[in-house]
């Protein structure tokens, strides 16, 4: 699976139709891969909030835009044994412990000294076995299971982002596997990136604070740390993430309102401020030729949906 030239990837959650912001981030990942001679890979992150048929629909949208991955998509639900092996490796290093806290427990707990705001306070980190047995019994009576967390020292980790510069954030005792048995995002993405040969991650900048956590996990698992390029988001008029309630924001909705593929690419160029004097972009080749990541600004783009369709 690993490419000799490295790889980039797009990894949408198959929870529904892609909106114009998702599509822009995915196209930028493709553009970057093509400009740097990397493979372009696709991952279906279907462990949580997966909607039947959404993964295939998302691939079809990109195919309609002239973009197909260089290999068959990696499907996370088919890789549970791989994630469990990574978890066992961390456990073998003494870095995994059970956590019995609910979200409410964590919100109401006092912060640990020197820990960042909102960080897990370490409530369950050093409990004696007798206390652990009581908590296990309590959760079992409630039909629940403990989560599994990574033991850390809240050290600050710095990674370099090609667009944003150095990103520094503390790494707290993050969840590796949730109480409902679902492996946590930060663990599985770094395992998948390592297995696929992804050596540069291009994604929305709402995930920028996850990069230090993932870099730390890569180090612990002996995986290569990818480089990072977090691109600006597309938001609604209130500065929030796009959602169905914002109107016609998905590719299907826009096409139903008369947008062509050429219109989509023209908007891409305008939204990035990179459409040159030669005219609007009309296809993926124009975007590959026209995107200059050195000129990409970090400012969000506001998308105003065209009238004519309900959200």
C-alpha positions as CSV (number, residue, x, y, z in Angstrom):
1,X,0.0,0.0,0.0
2,X,2.9,2.4,0.7
3,X,3.9,4.6,-2.2
4,X,7.6,5.3,-2.9
5,X,6.7,8.9,-3.7
6,X,4.6,9.5,-0.6
7,X,0.9,10.2,-0.5
8,X,-1.8,12.7,0.4
9,X,-5.3,11.8,1.2
10,X,-8.9,12.9,1.7
11,X,-10.8,11.3,4.5
12,X,-14.4,12.4,4.8
13,X,-16.9,11.0,7.2
14,X,-19.6,9.2,5.2
15,X,-22.4,10.9,7.3
16,X,-24.1,12.6,4.4
17,X,-23.6,14.6,1.3
18,X,-20.4,16.7,1.0
19,X,-20.9,20.5,1.2
20,X,-18.9,23.0,-0.8
21,X,-16.4,23.4,2.0
22,X,-15.7,19.7,2.3
23,X,-15.3,19.6,-1.4
24,X,-12.8,22.5,-1.5
25,X,-10.7,20.9,1.2
26,X,-10.7,17.6,-0.7
27,X,-9.8,19.2,-4.0
28,X,-7.0,21.1,-2.3
29,X,-5.6,17.8,-1.0
30,X,-5.8,16.4,-4.5
31,X,-4.1,19.4,-6.0
32,X,-1.3,19.3,-3.5
33,X,-0.7,15.6,-4.2
34,X,-0.6,16.2,-7.9
35,X,1.7,19.2,-7.6
36,X,4.2,17.3,-5.4
37,X,4.2,14.0,-7.2
38,X,2.4,12.2,-4.4
39,X,-0.4,9.6,-4.7
40,X,-3.9,10.8,-3.9
41,X,-5.6,8.4,-1.6
42,X,-9.2,8.2,-0.2
43,X,-10.3,6.9,3.2
44,X,-13.8,6.2,4.4
45,X,-14.0,7.0,8.1
46,X,-17.1,5.0,8.8
47,X,-16.7,4.1,12.5
48,X,-19.0,6.8,13.7
49,X,-22.1,8.5,12.2
50,X,-21.9,6.5,8.9
51,X,-24.9,6.8,6.5
52,X,-25.6,4.0,4.1
53,X,-24.5,4.9,0.6
54,X,-22.9,8.2,1.6
55,X,-19.3,7.0,1.1
56,X,-20.0,5.9,-2.5
57,X,-22.0,9.1,-3.1
58,X,-19.0,11.2,-2.0
59,X,-16.7,9.3,-4.4
60,X,-19.2,9.8,-7.2
61,X,-19.2,13.6,-6.6
62,X,-15.4,13.7,-6.9
63,X,-15.5,11.5,-10.0
64,X,-18.0,14.0,-11.5
65,X,-15.5,16.7,-10.8
66,X,-12.8,14.8,-12.6
67,X,-11.0,13.4,-9.5
68,X,-10.5,9.7,-8.6
69,X,-8.2,8.2,-6.0
70,X,-5.1,6.4,-7.1
71,X,-6.0,3.3,-5.1
72,X,-9.2,1.7,-3.8
73,X,-10.5,3.5,-0.7
74,X,-9.3,2.4,2.7
75,X,-12.4,1.6,4.8
76,X,-11.9,2.0,8.6
77,X,-14.6,-0.5,9.6
78,X,-12.6,-3.2,7.9
79,X,-9.5,-2.5,10.0
80,X,-10.6,-3.0,13.6
81,X,-7.9,-5.6,14.2
82,X,-5.2,-3.2,13.1
83,X,-6.4,-0.5,15.5
84,X,-6.6,-3.0,18.3
85,X,-3.0,-4.1,17.6
86,X,-1.9,-0.4,17.9
87,X,-3.8,-0.1,21.2
88,X,-2.1,-3.2,22.5
89,X,1.3,-1.8,21.6
90,X,0.6,1.3,23.7
91,X,-0.8,-0.8,26.5
92,X,2.4,-2.9,26.4
93,X,4.3,0.4,27.1
94,X,2.1,1.0,30.2
95,X,0.4,3.9,28.5
96,X,-3.2,2.8,28.6
97,X,-5.7,3.0,31.5
98,X,-9.4,2.7,32.0
99,X,-11.5,5.8,32.5
100,X,-14.9,5.6,34.1
101,X,-15.8,9.3,33.9
102,X,-18.8,10.6,32.0
103,X,-18.7,13.9,30.1
104,X,-20.5,15.5,33.0
105,X,-17.9,14.2,35.5
106,X,-15.1,15.7,33.4
107,X,-16.9,19.1,33.0
108,X,-17.5,19.3,36.8
109,X,-14.0,18.1,37.9
110,X,-11.4,20.7,38.9
111,X,-8.6,21.1,36.4
112,X,-5.3,19.4,37.3
113,X,-2.3,21.7,38.1
114,X,-0.5,22.9,35.0
115,X,-3.0,21.3,32.6
116,X,-4.6,23.3,29.8
117,X,-8.3,24.4,30.0
118,X,-10.6,21.6,29.0
119,X,-8.0,18.9,29.4
120,X,-8.9,15.7,31.1
121,X,-7.9,16.2,34.8
122,X,-6.5,12.7,35.3
123,X,-9.3,11.5,37.6
124,X,-8.9,7.8,36.8
125,X,-5.2,7.8,35.9
126,X,-3.8,6.4,39.2
127,X,-6.8,4.8,40.9
128,X,-6.0,1.7,43.0
129,X,-7.3,-1.6,41.7
130,X,-10.0,-1.8,44.4
131,X,-11.5,1.5,43.2
132,X,-11.3,0.4,39.6
133,X,-13.3,-2.7,40.4
134,X,-16.0,-0.6,42.0
135,X,-16.2,1.6,39.0
136,X,-16.3,-1.3,36.6
137,X,-19.2,-2.8,38.5
138,X,-21.0,0.5,38.5
139,X,-20.7,0.9,34.8
140,X,-21.6,-2.7,34.2
141,X,-24.8,-2.2,36.1
142,X,-25.6,0.8,33.9
143,X,-24.8,-1.1,30.7
144,X,-21.7,0.9,30.1
145,X,-18.0,0.1,29.7
146,X,-14.9,2.2,30.6
147,X,-13.1,4.3,27.9
148,X,-9.4,3.8,27.4
149,X,-7.1,6.7,27.7
150,X,-3.5,7.4,26.9
151,X,-1.2,8.2,29.8
152,X,0.7,11.4,29.1
153,X,2.4,14.2,31.1
154,X,0.6,17.1,29.4
155,X,3.8,18.1,27.7
156,X,3.5,20.6,24.9
157,X,4.2,19.3,21.4
158,X,5.1,21.5,18.4
159,X,4.5,20.6,14.8
160,X,5.1,22.7,11.8
161,X,2.3,23.6,9.4
162,X,3.3,24.8,5.9
163,X,0.6,27.5,5.9
164,X,0.2,28.4,9.6
165,X,3.8,27.9,10.9
166,X,4.5,26.3,14.2
167,X,1.5,24.8,16.0
168,X,2.1,24.1,19.7
169,X,-0.5,22.4,22.0
170,X,-0.3,20.3,25.1
171,X,-1.2,16.6,24.8
172,X,-3.5,15.5,27.6
173,X,-4.7,12.0,28.5
174,X,-6.7,11.7,25.3
175,X,-9.2,8.9,24.6
176,X,-8.0,6.0,22.5
177,X,-11.2,3.9,22.6
178,X,-14.6,5.2,23.7
179,X,-16.8,3.5,26.2
180,X,-19.1,2.4,23.4
181,X,-16.2,0.4,21.8
182,X,-15.4,2.9,19.0
183,X,-11.8,3.6,18.4
184,X,-11.0,7.3,18.8
185,X,-10.2,9.6,15.8
186,X,-6.7,10.6,16.9
187,X,-5.5,7.0,17.2
188,X,-6.9,5.6,14.0
189,X,-6.0,8.4,11.6
190,X,-2.3,8.2,12.5
191,X,-2.4,4.4,12.2
192,X,-4.1,4.7,8.8
193,X,-1.8,7.4,7.5
194,X,1.2,5.4,8.5
195,X,-0.1,2.2,6.8
196,X,-1.0,4.1,3.6
197,X,2.3,6.0,3.3
198,X,0.6,9.4,3.8
199,X,3.5,11.8,4.4
200,X,1.6,15.0,4.1
201,X,-1.9,15.7,5.6
202,X,-3.9,18.4,3.9
203,X,-7.2,19.1,5.7
204,X,-9.4,21.8,7.2
205,X,-7.9,24.1,9.8
206,X,-10.6,23.1,12.3
207,X,-8.4,20.1,13.0
208,X,-5.1,21.9,13.5
209,X,-5.0,21.4,17.3
210,X,-5.2,17.6,16.7
211,X,-1.9,17.6,14.9
212,X,0.3,17.7,18.0
213,X,-1.7,14.8,19.5
214,X,-1.3,12.7,16.4
215,X,2.4,13.5,16.1
216,X,2.8,12.3,19.7
217,X,0.9,9.1,19.0
218,X,3.0,8.5,15.8
219,X,6.1,8.8,17.9
220,X,4.9,6.3,20.5
221,X,3.8,3.8,17.8
222,X,7.1,4.2,15.9
223,X,5.3,5.6,12.8
224,X,6.6,8.4,10.7
225,X,5.1,11.8,11.4
226,X,3.5,13.4,8.4
227,X,3.9,17.0,7.5
228,X,0.9,19.2,7.8
229,X,-1.0,21.8,5.7
230,X,-4.2,23.0,7.2
231,X,-6.4,25.0,4.8
232,X,-9.0,27.6,5.7
233,X,-12.6,26.6,6.2
234,X,-15.7,27.6,4.3
235,X,-18.3,29.0,6.7
236,X,-21.8,30.4,6.7
237,X,-22.7,34.0,7.1
238,X,-22.6,33.6,10.9
239,X,-19.0,32.3,10.7
240,X,-20.1,28.8,11.6
241,X,-19.5,25.5,9.8
242,X,-21.8,25.0,6.8
243,X,-24.8,22.8,7.5
244,X,-28.1,21.7,5.8
245,X,-30.0,24.5,7.5
246,X,-27.8,27.0,5.6
247,X,-29.6,26.3,2.3
248,X,-28.1,24.9,-1.0
249,X,-24.6,24.0,0.2
250,X,-24.1,20.4,-1.1
251,X,-22.9,19.5,-4.6
252,X,-26.2,17.8,-5.4
253,X,-28.2,20.9,-4.3
254,X,-26.0,23.2,-6.3
255,X,-26.3,21.1,-9.4
256,X,-30.0,21.0,-9.1
257,X,-30.0,24.8,-9.0
258,X,-28.2,24.8,-12.3
259,X,-24.6,25.0,-11.3
260,X,-22.3,23.3,-13.7
261,X,-18.9,21.7,-12.9
262,X,-17.4,24.8,-14.5
263,X,-19.3,27.0,-12.0
264,X,-18.0,24.9,-9.1
265,X,-14.4,25.4,-10.2
266,X,-14.9,29.1,-10.9
267,X,-16.2,29.4,-7.4
268,X,-13.1,27.5,-6.1
269,X,-10.8,30.0,-7.8
270,X,-12.7,33.0,-6.6
271,X,-13.0,31.7,-3.0
272,X,-9.3,31.1,-2.8
273,X,-8.4,34.4,-4.4
274,X,-6.2,32.6,-6.9
275,X,-8.1,32.8,-10.2
276,X,-5.6,34.5,-12.5
277,X,-5.8,36.9,-15.3
278,X,-6.3,34.1,-17.8
279,X,-9.9,33.7,-16.6
280,X,-12.0,31.5,-14.4
281,X,-11.1,27.9,-13.6
282,X,-13.3,25.4,-15.3
283,X,-11.9,22.0,-14.5
284,X,-9.5,20.2,-12.1
285,X,-6.6,20.7,-14.4
286,X,-7.1,24.5,-14.1
287,X,-7.1,24.2,-10.3
288,X,-3.9,22.1,-10.3
289,X,-2.2,24.7,-12.4
290,X,-3.7,27.7,-10.6
291,X,-3.3,26.9,-6.9
292,X,-0.2,28.4,-5.3
293,X,0.0,27.3,-1.7
294,X,2.5,30.0,-1.0
295,X,-0.2,32.5,-1.7
296,X,-3.0,30.7,0.1
297,X,-4.4,32.9,2.9
298,X,-5.6,31.5,6.2
299,X,-8.8,33.5,6.3
300,X,-12.1,31.7,6.2
301,X,-14.4,32.0,3.2
302,X,-18.1,32.8,3.6
303,X,-20.4,30.9,1.3
304,X,-23.7,32.5,0.5
305,X,-25.9,29.8,-1.0
306,X,-27.8,30.7,-4.2
307,X,-31.6,31.1,-3.7
308,X,-34.0,28.6,-4.9
309,X,-33.7,25.6,-2.6
310,X,-34.5,24.8,0.9
311,X,-31.8,23.7,3.3
